[in-house]
Amino acid sequence: MLFERQRLILTLLKALDGPIGHMDFQKLLFLYTKECEEKPSYEFVPYRFGGFSFTSYADKRRLIEVGLLEEDEQQWQLTKAGRQEAIRRPVSPERVARFCRQRTSLRGNALIAEVYRRYPYYATRSEIVEKVLPDMESRKRVAEAVVGQAGPALLTIGYEGKCLEQYLNQLLQAGVTLLCDVRRNPLSRKYGFSKATLSKACEGVGIRYEHVPELGIDSDKRRNLETQKDYDALFLIYERDSLPQQNAALDRIRQWLMVEKQRVALTCFEELPHRCHRHCVAKTLERNEGLSLTAIHL
C-alpha cells in the first residue's frame, strides 16, 4: 500500500513525461509543495544544494524497490507499472499538470536559482550559491537568511509528532551545533530517528551528533507510564540513583558547553520535556557550579 505522498511522486513524474534528474525533481517537488499544497506532502531542510527532503528520497528508493520507479544515469523515471499506477490513482492530477506546464523549460541552474531567490533560507547551507546566483543582491538575501543565534546554550527537544525535516529545522533555527542523543537504545520505527539515519542527517546540515547512552533509562522501567505522577516517580528515582553515577557522561556535556562553546540540544522521543528524562539531565547541568545556563525546551 502506498502513502498519498508517494502517489504524488508518481503523479508528478507522469506529468513531467520523461526521465528527470535527481536535483531537478527535488527542486520541482519543493516548489510544488510550497506553492500548491496547504499542508505540504514533504518538508525540506537547507542542504548542500538547497532544499532537500530526506523523506522524499527514502520514498523514491521505496518506489524503486516495489518496481514503480527506475533509476538510470542519475535520473528517475516511471516503469510501466509505475505509469499504470499513476493513471489509476493520481493525486490532484489537474493541479500537478498545470504546475508542470508552467515550468516546462525550467531546469538545471535556472531552476535552482529560482528556488534560491524565492526561498533563501533553504540556500543557507548550499555549496553552489555563487555558481547559480551571480547577482550580489540575491546572495545577500541568502546571507541574511542564515540563523544568527550563537554562543553556548543548553536546549532540549523531542521528536514525537515531528517528521525528520521539521525536527532538523527546529534545531537549525535555534542555532544548535551539537545534538546529544540521551536514549539508551537509539532505535525508532519512525523514519529518520534511528541512530544511523539521524546522525547522517545531522551531519548533512552541519550539526554534530553524539550519543550518550549512559544517560538513558531502560525500556522496562518506562513501561506502564500513564499519569504525570507515574513519570514523576520514575524521574525521582532516576535523579536520585542513576544520574549521580554518571559524572563522566555529564562532564562530556559540560566540556561541550563550557570549553567548546557549543549550543547543545539533548534529545529523546517525548514531545513534552516533563514527560522525558532529558529534563532531569538539563536540570542537573543547570545546577552545576560555574555553568550559568538555563535550558531552553524546544
N, C-alpha and C positions, 0 to 999 in steps of 0.2 A: 504494500500500500504506500502511495506517495503522499508526502506533505503538500499542502497547497503551494508553498513557496517553491518546491521542486517542480511542480507543474508550471509555475511561472517561468522558470528557466527554459523548459521545453517550448512554451508558447512564444517566448522572446526569440529563441533560436529559430523557430519555424518562420516567424515574421521577418527575421533578418535574411532568410532564404539563401543560406550557404554557409560555408565554414567561416569562422571568425577567430581572430587571435585572442589569447587569454586576456591581455590587458585591455584591448578594445571592448571585449564583452564585459569585463569587470566595470569599466567606466560607464558603459551604456546601462548596465544593471543599476549602478549607483544613481545615475541621472533619473532613471525610471522610478526608483523607489522615492527619490526626493521630490520629484515633480508630479507624479501621477498617483501616488498612494497616500491616503490619510494615515493609515497605520502601515509603516514600511514592512515589507516582507523580510528585508535584511537590514541590519545595522552595519556601519562601516567604521574603521579606525584610520587615523593618519598612518601611512606606511611608507615603505621605501620608494614607491612610485605613485603615491597618492592614496585616495580612499580604497581600502581593501576590506573584504568580508571573509573572515575565516570560515564562517558557517556556509556561505555560498560555495566556497571552494570545496569544502567537505561534501556538500550536496552534489556537486558536479562529479566528484570522484565516485559517489554512491550511484549516480545515474549511469556512469560508465560500467560499474560492476554489474548492474542489472540489465545491461545491453541496450540502453536507450540513448546513450551518447558514445561518441568515439573521439579519440584524440589523435591528431596526425600533424607532425611538424609544428608543434606549439599552437595548434588550432583546435577548437571544439566544433563538432557538427553532430546533427542528429543521425542516428541509424534509421533504417527503415521502420523498425519497431518504435523508435522514438518519435518519428514523424506521425505514425498512426496514433500514438498515444496523445500527441499534441492536438491532433484533429479531433480525437474522441472526447477529450476533456480539457479544453483550453481554459486559461484564466484571463478574464477581461480581454477577449481577442480583439475587439474593435479599438479599445484604448491602446493596447500594445501595438497594433498595426499602425495606428495614427502616429504614435511616438516614433516608431521605426522609420516611417515615411519622412518625418521631419528631419531625420538625421542620416539619410541615405548615404551621403558623401562624407560624413564627419568621422574620420578615423585617425589613428596614429597620434602624432604630436598635436595636431589641431584639436582633436577630441580631448586629450589630456589638458591642454591649455584652457579650453572652455571650462572644464571641471575646476581647475585651479583658480581661475578668475572668479567663478561664481561661488565657490565653496573653499575659500583659502585655508580654513582650519585643517582640512584634510590633506593639504600640501605641506604642512609644517614639518613633516619628517621625510619629505621627498628628497631623493638624491639627484633629481633631474630638473629642479626648479629653474636654474639658469639656462638650461638647454631649451626648455619649452616656453619659458616666459622671458623673452628678450627685453621687454619694456620694464623700466625701473618701478613704475607705479604699481604694476601687478605684483612684482616681487616684494615691494614694500608692504602691500596688504597681507601677503603671506607671512612676512616677518612680524607684523603686528598681531597676527592671529596666534602666535606662539604663547602658550600659557606662561604667565610671569611669576607664579609663586615659586619661591626658592628658600633655601635655608633649612636647617634641621627641624623636623617635626615628627610627631608620632600620631598615626592615624589608624583606624580600624575599618574593615569592610567585609561584608558577607556577600556571597554570590547568589543566595536564594532569590528566585524570581527574576534573575537577570540573564540575558544572553552574554556570551563572551565579549562581544564588541561593546555593549553598554557598560559592562564591568571595566574594561580597559579604558574606555573614555572617561569614566569617573576617576580612575587613577591618574590619567594624564592631566585632566583638568584640575586636579588637586595638587599637581606638581610632584607626585610620588616618584621617587627614584629607585626604591628598593621594596619589593613585595616579600614579606616574611610569612610563609605558609606555616601555621601552627596546628595543622591537622596531624593526628598520629598516623593515619593512613590516607595519603592524598589521592584517593580514587573517587571518581564520581560517575554516575550514569548520565549526568548532564554534559552535553558536548562542550569540550574546551576546558574542563576544570579538573581533569586528572593531571598529575604532576608533569608528565612529559609534554602534553599539549599546552598546558598553561605556561610552563617555563619557556617554551619555544615562542609562544605568542608574546610574552612579556619582552623577551629578547628582541623580537621584531619591532617593538615600539619603543625600545630604548629603556626599558625598566629591568633592573636586575632582580632575579628570582632566587630566593633562599628558602630551603625547607628546614624547619627546626622541629622534628617530630617529638623531641623530649618534652615539649610544652603541650602536647596533645593529651586528650583524655580517651581512654579505651572505650570502644564502642559499646561493650557490655554494660558499662556504667552509665551510658547515655540512653539506655532503653527505658521505655515506660515513663518518660518525662511528659507530663500533661499540663500542669499548672505552673505558674511562676514560683510558687512555693517549692515545687519539686526541683526546679532549676536552682533556686537559691540554696537549697540544702546541698545539692551537688557542688556548687561553686564554693560553699563554705568549707567543705572537706578538701576541695582542690587547692584553695588558698592556704589552708592550714597544714595539709600533709604533703602535697605534691610540689607546689611552687618553691618552698624553702629548700628543696633538694635539687633545684635546677639553676643554681647560681651561674654555672658555666654557660648555659644557654642564654640566660638573661644578660650575662656580661657581653655575649656576642652582639646582642641588640644594642646595648649601651655603647659599645665600640662603634657601631654603625652610626648612631645618633651623635655621640659626643666627639669622636675623633674624626670619622669620615664625613660628618655633617650631612648625612643622608636624610631624605624625607621617607620614613619607613611606614608602611602600612601592614598591620597584622591582619591576616585573612583566615577565614574559615567559612562554613556554609551558611549559618543562620543569618537572616536579614537583620534582626533586632540584636543589638550588642548585649543587652541584658539577658538574652537567652543563649549567649555564646561565651565560652571560657576566654575568648580573646579580650574581653573587657577586664577580666581578672589580671591577665598579663599586663595590660595597659596600666591598670591601677597600681600594680606592683612597681612598674617602671616610673610612674609619676611620683611615687613616694621616695624614689632614690635620691639620696643626698647629692646635690650638685647637678641634678638633672631637672631643671625647672621647665618642664613641658606639660601641657595639658592635652590629653588625647582628643583628637577630632574623630568622631564617628560618622563615616560616610553613609 
